[in-house]
Amino acid sequence: QVQLVESGGGSVQAGGSLTLSCAASGYTYSSYCMAWFRQTPGKEHNGVASLNDDGSTTYADFVKGRFTISKDNAKNTLYLIMNSLKPEDTAIYYCAASAGERCGGSWIGRGGPFAYWGQGTQVTVSS
């Protein structure tokens, strides 16, 4: 059984940094896509960034240059390093993973092959 557990959310002032973690258990696909989404109240999930098993990454335009997605394969943990945070980055951040499919380079805004989801972690950025 696959389980994704996010951590690392919290409150920070604008311009600050946070690192989110997503610990994956039971996730043993050799080919995969893992990603971060975010959601604000009343709005749908928005893709933030993704990482394929081959190391290829995709970022939403609104985080390019500020956020970095990475993975520690030994720990089976996905990270989202968030720098230069803005109040509009305030959201619940979710980790997602595919069931053996890679993400295409233009999946953000079009939907991706995600079968597993974490419970989310709140990020609040104050001005």
C-alpha positions in Angstrom: 0.0 0.0 0.0 1.4 3.3 -1.1 1.4 6.1 1.5 2.6 9.7 1.0 3.2 11.8 4.1 4.0 15.5 3.8 5.7 17.6 6.4 7.6 20.9 6.7 4.8 23.4 6.3 4.5 26.4 8.5 4.3 30.1 8.7 7.0 32.4 7.2 7.4 36.0 6.3 7.6 37.1 2.7 11.0 36.6 1.3 11.7 33.7 3.5 12.2 30.0 2.8 10.7 26.6 3.6 11.4 23.1 2.6 8.6 20.6 2.3 9.2 16.8 2.5 7.1 14.0 1.2 8.0 10.6 2.6 6.8 7.8 0.4 6.3 4.3 1.8 5.4 1.3 -0.3 6.2 3.2 -3.5 8.5 1.0 -5.5 8.0 1.9 -9.2 11.2 2.1 -11.2 9.5 4.5 -13.6 7.5 7.3 -12.0 6.6 10.9 -11.7 6.3 12.6 -8.3 5.0 16.1 -7.9 3.8 18.9 -5.7 0.4 20.6 -6.0 -1.1 23.4 -4.0 -4.6 24.5 -3.3 -6.2 27.6 -1.8 -9.7 27.6 -0.4 -12.4 27.4 -3.1 -9.9 26.7 -5.9 -8.7 23.6 -7.6 -5.4 22.0 -7.2 -2.6 23.7 -9.2 0.5 21.8 -10.2 3.7 23.3 -8.9 6.5 21.0 -9.9 7.3 17.5 -10.9 10.2 15.1 -11.0 10.5 12.0 -13.1 12.7 9.0 -12.3 15.1 10.1 -15.0 15.7 13.4 -13.2 13.7 15.5 -15.6 11.7 18.3 -13.9 8.9 20.6 -14.8 7.9 23.8 -13.0 4.9 26.0 -13.1 5.8 29.5 -14.3 4.8 31.1 -11.0 7.5 29.2 -9.1 10.3 29.1 -11.7 13.6 30.4 -10.2 12.2 30.2 -6.7 11.3 26.6 -6.0 13.4 23.5 -6.5 12.0 19.9 -6.5 14.4 17.1 -5.6 14.3 13.5 -4.3 16.5 11.5 -1.9 16.2 8.0 -3.4 17.8 6.3 -0.4 15.1 7.8 1.9 12.4 7.6 -0.8 11.5 11.2 0.1 10.5 14.0 -2.2 11.4 17.6 -1.4 10.2 21.1 -2.4 12.7 23.8 -1.5 10.9 27.1 -1.6 12.8 30.4 -1.6 11.7 34.0 -2.0 8.3 33.1 -0.8 5.4 35.5 -1.5 2.0 35.9 0.2 0.4 34.4 -2.9 2.3 31.2 -2.2 0.0 30.6 0.8 -1.8 27.3 0.2 -2.1 23.7 1.3 0.7 21.8 -0.5 0.1 18.2 -1.6 2.5 15.5 -2.7 1.4 13.2 -5.6 2.8 10.3 -7.3 2.1 8.2 -10.4 1.6 4.5 -10.7 4.5 3.9 -13.0 4.1 6.7 -15.5 6.4 9.6 -16.2 5.0 13.2 -16.5 5.2 14.9 -19.9 6.9 18.3 -20.1 3.6 20.2 -20.4 1.4 18.4 -17.9 0.9 21.4 -15.6 -2.5 22.8 -16.2 -3.6 19.8 -18.2 -3.6 17.1 -15.6 -1.0 14.5 -14.8 -0.8 10.7 -14.2 -1.2 10.8 -10.5 -2.7 7.8 -8.6 -1.5 8.6 -5.1 -1.9 11.7 -2.9 -0.7 12.9 0.5 -2.9 14.6 3.1 -1.3 18.1 2.6 0.7 20.5 4.6 -0.2 24.2 5.2 2.1 26.9 4.1 1.3 30.5 5.2 3.4 33.5 3.9 2.7 36.8 5.6 3.6 40.2 4.2 
